[in-house]
């Protein structure tokens, strides 16, 4: 199974710039890339922060681009999203009995669980008793392998400003997961705007870069500040089989030249190496 992990698109309306970049244009490039290179994917999942301000114009701009995808799509909310405005633009996206944007879906390799970690009035994440109850119920009613999708990480990543706004209910959250940890195959999240991979209490995880702007790798900064930059946008290409979950970082906007590292079959290897060296000198 292959699927695409896209996150933190931060689209704004009116084709405007955000931190000097155009988020709607970045999203359009990502959609073009996915359609051209990964049309065989089972689905694309967007793990929150579809828009930057959560306004109607932004959701319409987001919808104009994301609806061009040729593969199935799953959407989730993040701290920058507005649940009401999102529901107006995407009324078909499932919500639980409490109105939270969380739901499950089947994949060829297990069950996908989409969790709503938005906490109104703050950029930090939350997971209240009602949502914990929903998660507990879903985990108790299946023995399938599980893939978790959420916006906020439930653990610190070492960047103090982002750790201050991680999910605030991590221990209660883990208490629900713990009896089922052996079948949680991977946890996917966004929010941090960096490519991060690791293991949390036995559960493997990955985070993807955003599409418009990134969080700088500052491991010594204060909790009251978050440094950003314009590192290249990327999305995740996830490959899953019975034995392995592999997450590739795809810098889809990278326009650097592509070349073969080994001589093609039947090529003169000496001549090939000379040609490649000459090409490199010309480009330099």
C-alpha positions in Angstrom: 0.0 0.0 0.0 1.1 3.5 -0.8 -0.4 6.7 0.5 0.5 10.4 0.8 0.9 12.3 4.0 0.3 16.1 3.4 0.1 18.6 6.3 0.1 22.2 7.3 -0.9 23.8 4.0 -1.8 27.1 5.7 -3.7 28.4 2.7 -5.0 32.0 2.7 -7.6 33.5 0.4 -7.0 36.0 -2.4 -3.8 34.5 -3.7 -1.9 36.4 -1.0 1.6 35.8 0.4 2.3 34.3 3.8 5.8 34.9 5.2 6.9 35.8 1.7 5.5 32.6 0.1 2.3 31.7 -1.6 0.6 28.8 0.2 -2.2 28.3 -2.4 0.5 28.1 -5.1 2.5 25.6 -3.0 -0.6 23.5 -2.6 -1.2 23.6 -6.3 2.3 22.3 -7.0 1.9 19.5 -4.5 -1.4 18.4 -6.1 0.2 18.4 -9.5 3.1 16.4 -8.2 0.9 13.8 -6.5 -1.3 13.4 -9.6 1.7 13.0 -11.9 3.9 10.8 -9.7 1.7 9.0 -7.2 -1.7 8.4 -8.9 -1.4 4.8 -7.7 -1.7 5.9 -4.0 -4.5 4.5 -2.0 -5.3 8.0 -0.6 -4.0 11.4 0.5 -4.4 12.5 4.1 -4.0 16.1 5.3 -3.3 16.2 9.0 -4.6 19.7 9.8 -3.9 23.4 9.4 -5.5 23.4 5.9 -5.8 27.2 6.3 -3.9 29.8 8.2 -6.7 32.0 9.5 -9.7 29.6 9.3 -11.8 31.9 7.2 -14.3 31.0 4.4 -12.2 32.4 1.6 -9.2 30.4 2.7 -11.2 27.1 2.7 -12.5 27.9 -0.8 -9.0 28.5 -2.0 -7.9 25.3 -0.4 -10.8 23.4 -1.9 -10.1 24.7 -5.4 -6.7 23.0 -5.3 -7.2 19.9 -3.2 -10.3 18.9 -5.2 -8.0 18.4 -8.2 -6.5 15.3 -6.6 -7.2 12.1 -8.6 -7.0 9.8 -5.5 -9.3 9.6 -2.4 -8.8 12.3 0.2 -9.1 12.4 4.0 -9.1 15.8 5.8 -8.4 16.7 9.5 -8.4 19.9 11.4 -5.5 21.6 13.3 -5.1 24.6 15.6 -5.2 27.1 12.7 -8.5 25.7 11.4 -12.0 26.7 12.2 -14.3 23.7 12.5 -17.5 25.6 11.5 -16.0 27.2 8.4 -14.3 23.9 7.5 -17.7 22.1 7.8 -19.3 24.6 5.5 -16.8 23.9 2.8 -16.5 20.2 3.4 -19.9 19.0 4.8 -19.3 15.4 3.8 -16.3 14.9 6.1 -17.3 12.7 9.0 -17.6 14.0 12.6 -18.3 12.1 15.8 -21.3 12.5 18.0 -19.7 15.4 19.8 -19.1 17.3 16.6 -15.3 16.6 16.6 -13.7 16.0 13.2 -12.6 12.4 14.0 -13.5 9.2 12.2 -12.0 5.9 11.0 -11.5 4.4 7.6 -10.3 1.1 6.2 -7.1 0.5 4.4 -5.6 -2.7 2.8 -3.2 -2.8 5.7 -5.4 -1.9 8.7 -7.6 0.7 10.2 -7.0 4.4 9.9 -8.1 6.5 12.9 -8.2 10.3 12.5 -8.1 12.2 15.7 -9.2 15.8 16.4 -6.7 17.5 18.6 -7.9 21.1 18.1 -8.5 23.0 21.4 -10.4 26.2 20.9 -8.7 29.4 22.1 -5.2 28.1 22.0 -2.6 26.8 19.5 -1.9 23.9 21.9 -3.6 20.6 21.3 -6.1 18.9 23.5 -7.9 15.6 23.8 -10.8 15.8 26.2 -12.7 13.0 27.9 -15.3 12.8 25.2 -12.7 12.3 22.5 -10.8 9.8 24.7 -14.1 7.9 25.0 -14.5 7.8 21.3 -11.0 6.5 20.8 -11.3 3.9 23.5 -14.5 2.6 21.9 -12.9 2.4 18.4 -9.9 0.6 19.7 -11.9 -1.9 21.8 -14.2 -2.9 18.9 -11.5 -4.1 16.5 -8.4 -6.2 16.5 -7.0 -4.8 13.3 -3.6 -3.1 12.9 -4.1 0.6 13.4 -2.6 3.8 11.9 -3.1 6.9 13.9 -3.4 10.3 12.3 -3.4 13.6 14.4 -2.3 17.2 14.2 -0.5 17.8 17.4 2.2 15.4 18.7 1.5 14.0 22.2 5.2 14.3 23.2 8.0 16.9 23.1 10.2 17.0 20.0 13.0 19.1 21.5 12.0 22.5 20.0 10.8 24.4 23.1 8.4 26.8 21.4 6.6 23.9 19.7 6.7 21.6 22.8 4.8 24.3 24.7 1.9 23.8 22.2 1.9 20.1 21.8 -1.1 18.0 22.9 -1.7 18.8 26.6 -3.5 15.5 27.5 -0.6 13.2 26.6 -0.8 10.9 29.6 -4.5 10.3 29.4 -4.1 9.8 25.7 -1.4 7.2 26.2 -3.4 5.4 28.9 -6.1 4.7 26.2 -3.5 3.6 23.6 -1.4 1.4 25.9 -3.4 -1.8 25.8 -3.4 -1.6 22.0 0.1 -0.4 21.5 1.3 -3.7 20.0 -1.0 -3.2 17.0 -0.5 0.5 16.4 1.7 0.4 13.4 2.6 4.1 13.1 1.5 7.5 14.3 1.4 10.4 11.7 1.2 14.0 12.8 1.9 17.6 11.6 2.0 20.9 13.5 5.8 21.0 13.9 6.6 21.9 10.3 9.6 19.6 10.2 10.5 16.1 9.1 10.8 14.2 12.3 11.0 10.5 12.8 11.3 8.4 16.0 9.6 6.2 18.5 7.3 7.1 21.4 6.9 4.4 24.1 7.2 1.7 21.5 5.1 3.4 18.8 6.9 4.6 15.7 6.0 8.1 14.4 6.7 10.6 11.7 6.0 14.2 11.1 6.2 16.1 7.7 7.2 19.5 6.7 4.6 22.1 5.9 4.0 23.4 2.4 4.4 27.1 3.0 6.9 27.7 5.8 8.9 25.6 8.2 9.9 25.7 11.8 13.7 26.1 12.2 15.7 23.5 13.9 16.5 25.5 17.0 17.1 23.1 20.0 18.2 25.9 22.3 15.4 28.5 21.8 13.0 29.7 24.5 9.5 28.3 24.9 8.1 31.8 24.2 9.4 32.0 20.6 9.3 29.9 17.4 11.8 30.6 14.7 10.7 29.9 11.1 12.3 29.6 7.7 11.5 28.8 4.1 13.1 25.4 3.8 11.7 23.5 0.7 8.1 22.2 1.1 7.6 18.4 1.1 5.1 15.7 1.6 5.4 12.1 2.8 5.2 9.1 0.5 4.3 6.2 2.8 4.8 2.5 1.8 3.3 -0.2 3.9 3.3 -4.0 3.8 2.8 -6.7 6.4 6.4 -6.3 7.7 7.3 -2.6 7.3 6.1 1.0 7.3 8.5 3.2 5.2 8.1 7.0 5.1 9.9 8.9 2.3 10.2 12.7 2.4 9.5 14.1 -1.1 10.7 17.6 -1.9 8.3 18.0 -4.8 9.4 21.5 -5.7 13.1 20.5 -6.0 14.3 21.4 -9.5 17.9 20.3 -9.1 19.2 18.2 -12.1 18.7 14.5 -12.0 21.4 12.1 -13.2 22.3 8.5 -13.1 24.9 7.4 -10.5 25.9 4.3 -12.5 26.5 3.8 -16.2 23.4 2.5 -18.1 23.7 -1.0 -19.4 25.9 -1.3 -22.5 27.4 2.1 -22.0 31.2 2.6 -22.0 31.8 3.2 -18.2 35.0 5.3 -18.8 33.2 7.5 -21.4 30.1 7.8 -19.2 32.1 9.0 -16.2 33.9 11.6 -18.4 30.6 12.8 -19.8 29.1 13.1 -16.3 32.2 15.0 -15.0 32.0 17.4 -18.0 28.3 18.0 -17.3 29.0 18.8 -13.7 31.7 21.3 -14.6 29.3 23.0 -17.0 26.6 23.3 -14.4 29.0 24.7 -11.8 
